Amino acid sequence: MARELLSLREIGRRLDVPPSSIVYYKDRFARFIPTAGGKGRRVKYPPEAVTLFKEIREMFERNLSAEEIEAHLSERDGYAGVHHAGLSGAGAAGFDGASAGFVQELSGVLEKMSGLLEAQAGFRQEIGALRDELSALRHERDEQAARYEETIRRLEQEMEILRAGGAYRAAGDRTEGSARGASSGRSGGSAPRPPASFLGRPLVIHRGGEYIGVVGRGKPFTLAMLIQLIERNAGSQKVQGMEWQYSNGQWLLVIHSRDAAGTQQHRHELRVVRTTTPSGNTVTQLCSLCIDGEDVPDNFLLALFKSIKDGLEG
């Protein structure tokens, strides 16, 4: 079985040591660290080098100086360092002291340059990964912004439909508890309808821990007022009809409409419920607005209330 050889970068990953630190350890304590072949950035290290790097890291964490660590490694191993190939045995016989020192110094410089280049390559790889991630986030942001813009556009169109009104004509009993279904196509059946007290309470939305309503001309805007606005604005043939549904303590007002060209139908669902605010006021809360099966965000409900307020004050 082939012996496992590791790169400097792999050793850093295993020990969770930053590339700059692992390069510094390699340069500062080069004579104690065994190698297993290769040159420059391709230098490989045997598995026992991982233990040595880990020991150096731990000594630095104990606040030992580099000189103290070097002395510890020298005392532990009992020799001046690892002999580099080409500078020991018969290969070193042809050099005098000065020449051998020069070659060793040159070798150290080259190794340091190789380590720096390896660290630089690692940094570039990490920067490239961060750039790719940033690009993906920007793309996701742009797509989300486009979806929000489309929702805003559709909401503005639907608000224009509500303002302009439609062909809806309420029929039947307006007393508390019942109403005729104008859009169901039935000629004599009765449909459920919220009581007058429910329709006459202030209409609010709940956002950011607060209940927000509309006051116009000294009176709170109610669900009954919203229905009256729709009923009075008949004639444009956009709103086709309305119907009420009741389930689990909540009322659902369904409004059917058709666009100006008369080619596309829309379904609007306003879900409302009786609520008591922290101050003890009983109100009618607009829980959600759904257009063609898509929930309208809270920010757009705020825009709807602002539009209603501007219309009342205008």
ZAZADREN-456269 format. One record per residue (C-alpha): x, z, y; residue number from 1. Coordinates in steps of 0.05 Angstrom, whole numbers, plus 32768, in hexadecimal, padded with zeros to 4 digits. Example, Ala and Ser with C-alpha at 12.3 -4.5 7.8 and 13.67 -1.06 7.14 Angstrom:
+------+------+-------+-----+
! east !   up ! north !  nr !
+------+------+-------+-----+
! 80F6 ! 809C !  7FA6 !   1 !
! 8111 ! 808F !  7FEB !   2 !
+------+------+-------+-----+
END
This chain:
+------+------+-------+-----+
! east !   up ! north !  nr !
+------+------+-------+-----+
! 8000 ! 8000 !  8000 !   1 !
! 801C ! 7FEB !  8043 !   2 !
! 8030 ! 8023 !  8072 !   3 !
! 8003 ! 802B !  80AF !   4 !
! 8025 ! 8019 !  80F0 !   5 !
! 8007 ! 802B !  8134 !   6 !
! 800C ! 800F !  817A !   7 !
! 8017 ! 803C !  81B6 !   8 !
! 7FD0 ! 802E !  81CD !   9 !
! 7FB3 ! 8041 !  8189 !  10 !
! 7FD9 ! 8083 !  818B !  11 !
! 7FBC ! 8091 !  81D0 !  12 !
! 7F75 ! 8083 !  81B6 !  13 !
! 7F7D ! 80B1 !  817B !  14 !
! 7F96 ! 80EA !  81A6 !  15 !
! 7F67 ! 80DB !  81E0 !  16 !
! 7FA2 ! 80D7 !  820F !  17 !
! 7FA0 ! 80A8 !  824C !  18 !
! 7FCD ! 806A !  8247 !  19 !
! 7FF8 ! 8080 !  8282 !  20 !
! 8006 ! 80C3 !  8261 !  21 !
! 8017 ! 80A6 !  821D !  22 !
! 8048 ! 8075 !  823E !  23 !
! 8068 ! 80AE !  8264 !  24 !
! 8072 ! 80D6 !  8223 !  25 !
! 8090 ! 809A !  8201 !  26 !
! 80C1 ! 808D !  823A !  27 !
! 80D4 ! 80D5 !  8247 !  28 !
! 80DF ! 80E9 !  81FE !  29 !
! 80F3 ! 80A5 !  81E2 !  30 !
! 812F ! 80C0 !  81BB !  31 !
! 8102 ! 80EF !  8193 !  32 !
! 80CA ! 80BD !  8183 !  33 !
! 80D4 ! 8093 !  8144 !  34 !
! 80C3 ! 8049 !  8145 !  35 !
! 80B4 ! 8019 !  810C !  36 !
! 80C9 ! 7FD6 !  8127 !  37 !
! 80B1 ! 7FA5 !  815B !  38 !
! 80C8 ! 7F99 !  81A2 !  39 !
! 80AA ! 7FA2 !  81E7 !  40 !
! 805F ! 7FA7 !  81E5 !  41 !
! 805F ! 7F9B !  819A !  42 !
! 8085 ! 7FDB !  8188 !  43 !
! 8064 ! 7FFE !  814D !  44 !
! 8068 ! 8048 !  813C !  45 !
! 8062 ! 806C !  80F9 !  46 !
! 8029 ! 809E !  80ED !  47 !
! 8057 ! 80DA !  80F8 !  48 !
! 805F ! 80C3 !  8140 !  49 !
! 8017 ! 80D8 !  814C !  50 !
! 8028 ! 8120 !  813B !  51 !
! 8064 ! 811E !  816A !  52 !
! 803A ! 8103 !  81A4 !  53 !
! 8005 ! 8137 !  8197 !  54 !
! 803A ! 816E !  8198 !  55 !
! 8055 ! 8155 !  81DA !  56 !
! 800F ! 8152 !  81F7 !  57 !
! 8001 ! 819A !  81E2 !  58 !
! 8042 ! 81B4 !  8200 !  59 !
! 8031 ! 8193 !  8243 !  60 !
! 7FEC ! 81B4 !  823F !  61 !
! 8010 ! 81F7 !  8237 !  62 !
! 8033 ! 81E7 !  8279 !  63 !
! 8078 ! 81DC !  825B !  64 !
! 80A7 ! 81B1 !  8284 !  65 !
! 80C3 ! 8170 !  826A !  66 !
! 8108 ! 8191 !  8264 !  67 !
! 80EB ! 81CA !  823B !  68 !
! 80C7 ! 8199 !  820E !  69 !
! 8106 ! 8170 !  8205 !  70 !
! 812E ! 81AF !  81F3 !  71 !
! 80F8 ! 81C3 !  81C1 !  72 !
! 80F9 ! 817F !  819F !  73 !
! 8145 ! 8181 !  819C !  74 !
! 8147 ! 81C6 !  817D !  75 !
! 8110 ! 81B6 !  814C !  76 !
! 812F ! 8175 !  8132 !  77 !
! 8177 ! 818C !  8137 !  78 !
! 8191 ! 814A !  8153 !  79 !
! 8197 ! 8126 !  8195 !  80 !
! 8160 ! 80F4 !  8187 !  81 !
! 814D ! 80B8 !  815E !  82 !
! 8185 ! 8083 !  8158 !  83 !
! 816F ! 803F !  816F !  84 !
! 817E ! 8003 !  8144 !  85 !
! 81BE ! 7FE1 !  815A !  86 !
! 81DD ! 8021 !  8179 !  87 !
! 81EF ! 8048 !  813A !  88 !
! 821A ! 803F !  80FD !  89 !
! 8242 ! 8000 !  80F5 !  90 !
! 821A ! 7FDC !  812B !  91 !
! 8235 ! 800C !  8160 !  92 !
! 827E ! 8009 !  814B !  93 !
! 828E ! 7FD0 !  817B !  94 !
! 8279 ! 7FF6 !  81B9 !  95 !
! 82A1 ! 8028 !  81E0 !  96 !
! 827D ! 8063 !  8201 !  97 !
! 826E ! 8040 !  8243 !  98 !
! 8254 ! 8000 !  8222 !  99 !
! 8227 ! 8027 !  81F2 ! 100 !
! 820B ! 804F !  822C ! 101 !
! 81FC ! 8010 !  8254 ! 102 !
! 81D9 ! 7FF0 !  8219 ! 103 !
! 81B0 ! 802F !  820B ! 104 !
! 819C ! 8033 !  8255 ! 105 !
! 8188 ! 7FEA !  8255 ! 106 !
! 8160 ! 7FF5 !  8216 ! 107 !
! 813B ! 802F !  8237 ! 108 !
! 812A ! 8005 !  8273 ! 109 !
! 810F ! 7FCC !  8249 ! 110 !
! 80E5 ! 7FFD !  8220 ! 111 !
! 80CA ! 801B !  825F ! 112 !
! 80B7 ! 7FD7 !  827A ! 113 !
! 8095 ! 7FC5 !  8238 ! 114 !
! 806E ! 8006 !  823A ! 115 !
! 8058 ! 7FF9 !  8282 ! 116 !
! 8042 ! 7FB3 !  8270 ! 117 !
! 801B ! 7FCE !  8234 ! 118 !
! 7FF9 ! 8002 !  8260 ! 119 !
! 7FE9 ! 7FCC !  8294 ! 120 !
! 7FC9 ! 7FA1 !  825F ! 121 !
! 7F9F ! 7FDC !  8249 ! 122 !
! 7F88 ! 7FE9 !  8290 ! 123 !
! 7F76 ! 7FA0 !  8299 ! 124 !
! 7F4D ! 7FA1 !  8259 ! 125 !
! 7F28 ! 7FDF !  8270 ! 126 !
! 7F1C ! 7FC1 !  82B5 ! 127 !
! 7F01 ! 7F82 !  8294 ! 128 !
! 7ED1 ! 7FAB !  826A ! 129 !
! 7EB9 ! 7FD0 !  82A8 ! 130 !
! 7EAF ! 7F8E !  82CD ! 131 !
! 7E85 ! 7F73 !  8294 ! 132 !
! 7E5B ! 7FB2 !  8293 ! 133 !
! 7E52 ! 7FAF !  82DF ! 134 !
! 7E3D ! 7F66 !  82DA ! 135 !
! 7E09 ! 7F77 !  82A5 ! 136 !
! 7DED ! 7FB0 !  82D0 ! 137 !
! 7DE8 ! 7F81 !  830C ! 138 !
! 7DC4 ! 7F4E !  82E2 ! 139 !
! 7D93 ! 7F83 !  82C9 ! 140 !
! 7D89 ! 7F9B !  8310 ! 141 !
! 7D7A ! 7F54 !  8328 ! 142 !
! 7D48 ! 7F49 !  82F0 ! 143 !
! 7D25 ! 7F8B !  82FF ! 144 !
! 7D22 ! 7F7A !  8349 ! 145 !
! 7D03 ! 7F37 !  8338 ! 146 !
! 7CCE ! 7F58 !  830D ! 147 !
! 7CBE ! 7F89 !  8345 ! 148 !
! 7CB8 ! 7F51 !  8378 ! 149 !
! 7C89 ! 7F2B !  834A ! 150 !
! 7C5E ! 7F6A !  8341 ! 151 !
! 7C5D ! 7F74 !  838C ! 152 !
! 7C47 ! 7F2C !  8396 ! 153 !
! 7C0F ! 7F33 !  8363 ! 154 !
! 7BF9 ! 7F76 !  8381 ! 155 !
! 7BF5 ! 7F57 !  83C6 ! 156 !
! 7BCA ! 7F1F !  83AB ! 157 !
! 7B9C ! 7F50 !  8388 ! 158 !
! 7B96 ! 7F7A !  83C7 ! 159 !
! 7B81 ! 7F3C !  83ED ! 160 !
! 7B4C ! 7F30 !  83B8 ! 161 !
! 7B32 ! 7F78 !  83C2 ! 162 !
! 7B31 ! 7F6F !  840D ! 163 !
! 7B0F ! 7F2C !  840B ! 164 !
! 7ADB ! 7F45 !  83DA ! 165 !
! 7AB5 ! 7F1D !  83A6 ! 166 !
! 7A72 ! 7F0A !  838A ! 167 !
! 7A64 ! 7F4F !  836E ! 168 !
! 7A20 ! 7F6D !  837D ! 169 !
! 7A12 ! 7FB3 !  8365 ! 170 !
! 79CF ! 7FB8 !  8342 ! 171 !
! 79A4 ! 7FF1 !  832A ! 172 !
! 79A4 ! 803C !  8335 ! 173 !
! 79D7 ! 8059 !  8367 ! 174 !
! 79C6 ! 80A0 !  8356 ! 175 !
! 79F7 ! 80D1 !  8337 ! 176 !
! 7A08 ! 80C1 !  82EF ! 177 !
! 79F4 ! 8078 !  82E3 ! 178 !
! 79FC ! 8030 !  82FD ! 179 !
! 79ED ! 7FE9 !  82E7 ! 180 !
! 7A27 ! 7FBF !  82CB ! 181 !
! 7A2E ! 7F83 !  82F9 ! 182 !
! 7A64 ! 7F60 !  82D1 ! 183 !
! 7A4E ! 7F6C !  828A ! 184 !
! 7A1C ! 7F33 !  8288 ! 185 !
! 79E4 ! 7F62 !  8271 ! 186 !
! 79A1 ! 7F5B !  8293 ! 187 !
! 7982 ! 7F9F !  8286 ! 188 !
! 79B4 ! 7FCF !  8268 ! 189 !
! 79D0 ! 800B !  828E ! 190 !
! 7A19 ! 801C !  8293 ! 191 !
! 7A39 ! 8061 !  82A0 ! 192 !
! 7A4C ! 8072 !  82E7 ! 193 !
! 7A71 ! 80AE !  8305 ! 194 !
! 7A46 ! 80E2 !  8329 ! 195 !
! 7A40 ! 80DE !  8374 ! 196 !
! 7A6A ! 811D !  837C ! 197 !
! 7AA3 ! 80FB !  8357 ! 198 !
! 7A9D ! 80BC !  8382 ! 199 !
! 7A99 ! 80E4 !  83C2 ! 200 !
! 7AD8 ! 810E !  83BA ! 201 !
! 7B19 ! 80FA !  83DD ! 202 !
! 7B3F ! 80C4 !  83B6 ! 203 !
! 7B88 ! 80D7 !  83AC ! 204 !
! 7BC6 ! 80C4 !  8384 ! 205 !
! 7BF9 ! 80F4 !  8368 ! 206 !
! 7C42 ! 80E4 !  8377 ! 207 !
! 7C80 ! 810F !  837E ! 208 !
! 7C59 ! 814E !  8370 ! 209 !
! 7C28 ! 8141 !  83AA ! 210 !
! 7BE1 ! 8128 !  83AF ! 211 !
! 7BDD ! 80F0 !  83E2 ! 212 !
! 7B9C ! 80D7 !  8400 ! 213 !
! 7B82 ! 80AD !  843A ! 214 !
! 7B5C ! 80C6 !  8477 ! 215 !
! 7B3C ! 8093 !  84A5 ! 216 !
! 7B0F ! 809F !  84E0 ! 217 !
! 7B0F ! 80E9 !  84D2 ! 218 !
! 7AF6 ! 80E3 !  848A ! 219 !
! 7B1C ! 80E3 !  8448 ! 220 !
! 7B1B ! 80A1 !  8423 ! 221 !
! 7AF2 ! 80A7 !  83E3 ! 222 !
! 7AE7 ! 807F !  83A3 ! 223 !
! 7AA0 ! 806F !  83BD ! 224 !
! 7ABF ! 8050 !  83FC ! 225 !
! 7AED ! 8025 !  83D1 ! 226 !
! 7AB1 ! 800B !  83A9 ! 227 !
! 7A8A ! 7FFE !  83EA ! 228 !
! 7AC4 ! 7FD6 !  8406 ! 229 !
! 7AC2 ! 7FAA !  83C8 ! 230 !
! 7A76 ! 7FA3 !  83CA ! 231 !
! 7A72 ! 7F91 !  8414 ! 232 !
! 7AA7 ! 7F5B !  840E ! 233 !
! 7A7E ! 7F2C !  83E1 ! 234 !
! 7A7B ! 7EE2 !  83ED ! 235 !
! 7AC1 ! 7EC8 !  83DE ! 236 !
! 7AB2 ! 7EC0 !  8393 ! 237 !
! 7AF1 ! 7EE6 !  837F ! 238 !
! 7AD7 ! 7F28 !  8364 ! 239 !
! 7AAA ! 7F18 !  8329 ! 240 !
! 7A92 ! 7F5E !  8318 ! 241 !
! 7AA0 ! 7FA8 !  830B ! 242 !
! 7A90 ! 7FD8 !  82D3 ! 243 !
! 7A9C ! 8022 !  82C3 ! 244 !
! 7AB6 ! 8040 !  8283 ! 245 !
! 7ABD ! 808A !  8272 ! 246 !
! 7AEB ! 80AA !  823E ! 247 !
! 7B0E ! 80EE !  8235 ! 248 !
! 7AFC ! 8107 !  827A ! 249 !
! 7B15 ! 80C9 !  829E ! 250 !
! 7AEE ! 8091 !  82C0 ! 251 !
! 7B06 ! 8049 !  82BD ! 252 !
! 7AEF ! 8017 !  82F1 ! 253 !
! 7AF9 ! 7FD0 !  82D9 ! 254 !
! 7AF8 ! 7F98 !  830D ! 255 !
! 7AF5 ! 7F50 !  82F6 ! 256 !
! 7B0D ! 7F1B !  8327 ! 257 !
! 7B21 ! 7ED2 !  832B ! 258 !
! 7B56 ! 7EB3 !  8357 ! 259 !
! 7B46 ! 7E88 !  8393 ! 260 !
! 7B4D ! 7E48 !  836C ! 261 !
! 7B1D ! 7E63 !  8337 ! 262 !
! 7B4D ! 7E53 !  82FE ! 263 !
! 7B69 ! 7E98 !  82EB ! 264 !
! 7B45 ! 7ED8 !  82DC ! 265 !
! 7B60 ! 7F1D !  82E9 ! 266 !
! 7B4E ! 7F63 !  82D0 ! 267 !
! 7B5A ! 7FA0 !  82FB ! 268 !
! 7B54 ! 7FE6 !  82DD ! 269 !
! 7B51 ! 8024 !  830A ! 270 !
! 7B55 ! 8065 !  82E2 ! 271 !
! 7B3B ! 80A2 !  8308 ! 272 !
! 7B30 ! 80EB !  82F6 ! 273 !
! 7B17 ! 812B !  8316 ! 274 !
! 7B52 ! 8156 !  832C ! 275 !
! 7B5C ! 8199 !  8350 ! 276 !
! 7B98 ! 819C !  837E ! 277 !
! 7BC6 ! 81DA !  8382 ! 278 !
! 7BA3 ! 81EC !  83C3 ! 279 !
! 7B60 ! 81EF !  839F ! 280 !
! 7B41 ! 81AD !  83B8 ! 281 !
! 7B1A ! 8184 !  8386 ! 282 !
! 7B2B ! 813A !  838C ! 283 !
! 7B25 ! 80F9 !  8366 ! 284 !
! 7B6A ! 80E3 !  834F ! 285 !
! 7B7D ! 809A !  8345 ! 286 !
! 7BA8 ! 80A2 !  8307 ! 287 !
! 7BBC ! 8059 !  82FD ! 288 !
! 7BAF ! 8012 !  8312 ! 289 !
! 7BB8 ! 7FDC !  82DD ! 290 !
! 7BB6 ! 7F92 !  82ED ! 291 !
! 7BB0 ! 7F62 !  82B2 ! 292 !
! 7BCB ! 7F96 !  8282 ! 293 !
! 7C07 ! 7FAA !  82AE ! 294 !
! 7C0C ! 7FEE !  82CE ! 295 !
! 7C18 ! 7FED !  831A ! 296 !
! 7C52 ! 801C !  832E ! 297 !
! 7C44 ! 8059 !  835A ! 298 !
! 7C68 ! 8038 !  8396 ! 299 !
! 7C34 ! 8001 !  8396 ! 300 !
! 7BFB ! 8033 !  8393 ! 301 !
! 7C19 ! 8051 !  83D2 ! 302 !
! 7C19 ! 800C !  83F1 ! 303 !
! 7BD0 ! 8004 !  83DE ! 304 !
! 7BBD ! 8045 !  8400 ! 305 !
! 7BE4 ! 8032 !  843E ! 306 !
! 7BBF ! 7FF0 !  8441 ! 307 !
! 7B7C ! 8014 !  843B ! 308 !
! 7B90 ! 8044 !  8472 ! 309 !
! 7BA5 ! 800B !  84A0 ! 310 !
! 7B62 ! 7FE9 !  8493 ! 311 !
! 7B3B ! 8028 !  84A4 ! 312 !
! 7B62 ! 8033 !  84E4 ! 313 !
! 7B61 ! 7FEA !  84F9 ! 314 !
+------+------+-------+-----+
END
